[in-house]
């Protein structure tokens, strides 16, 4: 099946990794290093959840203000838009953090994306529901969607939804998650263009 839409993770995929310090956030929340942050917060009682989300928001917004586009990200998005492929973002961040970070892009704006799904919309990755919703918004089925991310949760969500997946590996020491494995692995966003060209029906 051909690819008719592209869905991107945000932090570490469209932005340079490292702006947000997850270990610092976990320590400030009292969250164990091996436990995902959102799942930890959801395990708290209502009052503690509210405090924890407020703290997470502050960390994310501070990081968003100092984040900047991944090398080649803006050029890749321009090339994909020329192919008339609908684009989307799916992230475990808040919408406000995403919009703040997009302010640091020179030629990419929120309006360039058919959909931006954040944790504010519920069902964060690895739940596949967001991937399915993104495909519906683009007017395609999940099997026609390519999800690009830099973490196992991205691959898990895409795989569960029936989409094809691309893992961007930022260094040679990173271990590719064995279950599920991504359909494709790249080391730079620019590799996405030659990968997509034979998969997309648009010249």
C-alpha positions in Angstrom: 0.0 0.0 0.0 1.3 3.5 -0.9 2.1 6.1 1.7 -0.4 9.1 1.6 0.4 10.9 4.8 3.3 11.4 7.3 3.0 11.6 11.1 5.9 12.9 13.1 6.9 12.7 16.7 8.1 16.1 17.8 10.9 16.2 20.5 14.0 14.6 19.2 12.5 14.0 15.8 11.6 17.5 14.4 13.7 19.1 17.1 17.2 18.5 18.2 17.2 16.0 21.1 18.3 17.0 24.5 16.4 20.3 25.2 14.2 18.6 27.7 15.9 16.7 30.6 13.6 13.8 31.4 15.8 12.5 34.2 15.6 15.9 35.9 11.8 16.0 35.5 11.5 12.4 36.9 13.6 13.3 39.9 11.5 16.4 40.6 8.3 14.3 40.4 9.7 11.5 42.5 9.3 9.2 39.5 11.6 6.2 39.1 14.0 6.5 36.1 12.6 3.4 34.3 8.9 4.5 34.6 7.4 6.7 31.8 6.5 10.2 33.1 2.8 10.3 32.0 2.1 6.8 33.3 3.6 7.7 36.6 1.5 10.9 36.9 -1.7 9.0 36.0 -1.0 6.6 38.9 -1.2 9.5 41.4 -4.4 10.7 43.1 -6.2 13.7 41.6 -4.6 16.4 43.7 -1.1 15.1 43.2 -1.8 14.6 39.5 -2.7 18.3 39.1 0.5 19.4 40.8 2.6 16.9 38.8 1.2 18.1 35.5 1.8 21.7 36.4 5.4 20.9 37.2 5.7 19.0 33.9 4.2 21.9 32.0 6.8 24.3 33.4 9.7 22.0 32.5 8.4 21.4 29.0 7.7 25.1 28.3 11.2 26.1 29.5 12.7 23.4 27.2 10.5 24.4 24.3 11.8 28.0 24.4 15.4 26.8 24.0 14.7 24.0 21.5 15.5 24.4 17.8 14.8 22.5 14.6 16.6 19.2 14.0 19.1 19.5 11.1 17.3 19.3 7.8 13.8 19.3 9.4 12.5 22.4 7.7 13.8 21.3 4.3 12.3 17.9 4.7 8.9 19.4 5.6 9.1 21.7 2.6 9.9 18.8 0.3 7.0 16.7 1.6 4.6 19.6 1.2 5.7 19.8 -2.4 4.5 16.2 -2.8 1.1 17.3 -1.5 1.4 14.8 1.4 -0.6 15.7 4.5 1.6 16.0 7.5 0.9 15.7 11.2 2.5 15.7 14.7 1.8 13.3 17.5 3.5 13.9 20.8 3.3 13.2 24.5 4.0 16.9 25.1 1.4 19.6 25.7 0.1 21.6 22.8 1.5 24.8 24.4 5.0 23.3 24.5 4.7 22.3 20.8 3.5 25.8 19.7 6.3 27.5 21.7 8.9 25.3 20.1 7.5 25.9 16.6 8.2 29.6 17.2 11.9 28.7 16.9 11.4 27.3 13.3 12.0 29.8 10.5 9.8 28.4 7.8 7.5 25.9 9.5 4.3 26.8 11.4 1.5 24.9 13.1 -0.6 25.6 10.0 1.7 23.3 7.9 0.3 20.3 9.7 -3.1 18.8 9.1 -3.3 17.7 12.8 -1.3 18.2 15.9 -2.1 15.6 18.6 -0.7 16.1 22.1 -1.4 14.6 25.5 -4.1 17.3 25.9 -6.1 15.2 23.5 -5.8 12.0 25.6 -4.6 8.5 24.6 -0.9 9.4 24.4 1.5 7.0 22.7 1.9 4.0 22.9 -1.9 4.0 22.6 -2.6 3.6 18.9 -5.8 5.7 19.0 -4.0 9.0 18.2 -2.4 7.4 15.1 -5.9 6.3 13.9 -7.3 9.7 14.6 -4.5 11.4 12.6 -5.1 9.1 9.6 -8.9 9.9 9.7 -8.1 13.6 9.8 -5.9 13.2 6.8 -8.6 11.3 4.9 -6.6 8.1 4.7 -6.4 4.7 6.5 -3.7 4.0 9.0 -2.0 1.5 6.6 -1.4 4.5 4.3 0.4 6.5 7.1 4.1 6.6 7.9 4.9 7.4 11.5 8.4 8.9 12.1 9.8 8.9 15.6 12.9 8.5 17.7 11.7 6.3 20.5 10.1 2.9 21.1 6.8 4.4 22.1 6.4 5.8 18.6 7.1 2.5 16.9 4.7 0.7 19.3 1.9 3.1 18.6 2.4 3.1 14.8 2.7 -0.7 14.7 -0.5 -1.2 16.8 -2.4 1.1 14.5 -1.3 -0.6 11.4 0.8 2.2 10.1 4.3 1.8 8.8 7.1 3.2 11.0 10.4 4.9 10.7 12.9 5.0 13.6 15.4 7.9 13.5 18.5 6.8 15.4 20.6 9.7 16.5 23.8 7.7 17.4 25.2 4.3 16.6 25.1 3.1 20.2 21.3 3.4 20.5 19.6 0.0 20.5 16.6 -0.4 18.1 13.6 -1.7 20.1 13.3 -5.4 19.1 9.6 -5.7 19.6 8.2 -4.3 17.5 10.9 -3.5 15.0 10.5 -0.4 12.9 9.8 -0.9 9.2 12.7 1.5 8.4 15.6 3.0 10.2 17.3 6.2 9.4 20.0 8.3 11.0 19.1 11.7 9.6 15.7 13.3 8.6 17.1 13.9 5.1 17.0 10.2 4.5 13.2 10.3 4.7 12.9 11.9 1.2 14.5 9.1 -0.8 12.8 6.6 1.4 9.3 8.0 0.8 9.7 8.7 -3.0 9.1 5.2 -4.1 6.3 4.7 -1.5 4.3 7.8 -2.5 2.2 8.1 -5.6 2.9 11.8 -6.0 6.0 12.7 -8.2 
